[in-house]
């Protein structure tokens, strides 16, 4: 192939090298397994530069996901818990994974059930932004859970539509005092 993309046809290696020298370009092997092997006449330095430039652009556009950590104790106060939820939401919106860690000190290790309920509550509070990658599990003196950002966010409208489809009473029942008085009068 020529530098412009025009086909030169099947020619010997020596002829191809001569054509490349005449045009002051390089002969580059494109597909060695083809029969006959396919070569291209091009400026190899320029080609490598453009490849590197494309790779840099692709790297700039791609976001490297990091694992951010939110640490707390199982006896966390409501305001502190809300702060941790806010941090987790910020990390998830940035596209990072969140590692939720509950730390145990001393005899607190006996209360792993309370820590697990705290982590489950956190997952429930963040269910619109995140999904559980790894359920709560104990690692040494910590209990951890991993959350990943949702690709498709949950809609509250869908949940509300599901909950409002329950049966609704359309006929009002008589007051209980009148019903009780009627049954007592009929018993006498």
N, C-alpha and C positions, 0 to 999 in steps of 0.2 A: 504494500500500500504506500501511496505517496503521502507527503506531509499535508496535502489538501484533502486527502481521503480518496483520491482516484486510484483505481487498481492498475498496477503495472503488469499483472499477469504472473505466470510462473517463470522465474528467471533464476539463474545460478547465483550462488552466494557471492562469487567474485564480481559478477555484473551488478548485483545490488550494492555492494560496497563501493564500486566505481561511481554509480549514480549518486550515492550518498556523499562521496567526496566532492563530486562536481558541484553539488548544491550546498556544500559546506554544512551538512547535517549528519546525524548519527543513524546507524542501522540498528533498530531495536527489535529483539525477538519477542513477539506478542504471544504466540501459541506454539510451543515446541512439540506438543503431542499431535497436532494436526498433520495430515499427510497431503501435500508437502507442508513443512513448517511455515507459519505465517510471520512475516517481519514487516516492520513499518519504518519509513524514513521520517525522522523528526529531530527536533532539537531536544535532546534528552535532559539537559540542564533546565530548560524552560519547563519541560514536562514534570520533572521532579519538584520544581518550585511551586507549580500550580497544584500538584497533589498535596504538598505540605500546607499550602494556603487553605485548601478545602478542608483538610483535617483539622486545622486550627479553628476554622469557622464552625465546624461541627462540634468541636469540643467546647467552644464558647456557648453555643446554644443548648448543649445538654447540661442538665442539672444533676450534680452529684448528690445522691441522697445520703444524708448523714443520720446517725442515731443520736438523738438528743435525750437527755435523762431528766426526769422529774422525780426528786426524792422527797419522801415524807415519812412520818411515823404513823402508826395506826391510831394514836390518840390525837389526831390532827383536829384543830379548831375549824369551824365553818368558814371563817374569813380566809384562813391559810389554805384551806381546801379549794376555795374559789380562785385564789391566786394561782395555785397549781393547775387548775382547769384552764385558766387563761393562758398560762405558759404553754400548756399542751396544745391548745387551739392555735396559738401563734406558730408553734413548730409544725403542726400538721398543715396549716395554710401555706407554709413555705415549702411543703413537699417532703419534709423530713419524717423519719420514723421516730416514735416516742417510746422510750423505755421507762415505764412507771415502776419505781422501786419503793418498797416499804421496808424501813430499817428497824431491826429489833435490837434492843440493848438489854443485857442482863437477863432477868426472868421474863421479859416480854415475849421471848421465843415461844412461851406456852400459848400465846394468843394468836396463833396463825389463822384461825378461823375469822377473827375480826379483821385481820389484814386482807384476807381473801375477799370478804364482803366489801371492804373499802375499795379494793381494786375493781371488783365487779360493778360497784356503784359508779366509779370513775368511767368505766367502759360504757355504761348505760348513759351517763351524762354526755359522753363524747360520741355517741353512736351516729349522729348526723355527719360528723366530720371524719370519723375513723372507724376502722374495723379491727377486730382482734387478730393479730398475727400469731401470738403465742399466749395461751391462757395463763392465768396466775399460777406460778410454781415457785417452790422454795429453793433457794440456792444459799446454803450456809446460813448466815444470820440475816439474810434478806429474802423478801418475796418479790418476784419481778413479773411483769407482764409487758408484752410488746404490742404497740398499736401502729397501724399503717394508715396513711391518708386514703380516704375513699376515692375511687375513680369517678363514680357516679354518686353524687350526694343524695341522701334520702330526702324526700319531700314530706313536709309536715302535712300538706294537703291530702296526700295519699293516705297517711295514717288516720287523719280526721275523717276521711270518707269511709274508711273501713270501720271506724268505731261508731259512726252515726247510722250504720245500716242495721243496728240492733232493733228489735221489736219495741214499739212505742205504744203505750196504752192509750187508746182513743176513747174508750167509754169510762166515765168516772164512776168509781165505786161509791155506794151510799156510805155516809159517815158511820163509823163503828158503833157509836152510842145508840143510834136509832135501831141498828140491826140487833144489838144486844137487848134492847127494850122490847122489840117485837118477838124475839125468841123466848123471853121470860113471860110475856103475856100469853103466848100460845101454849107454854108449858103449864100454866095455871088452870 
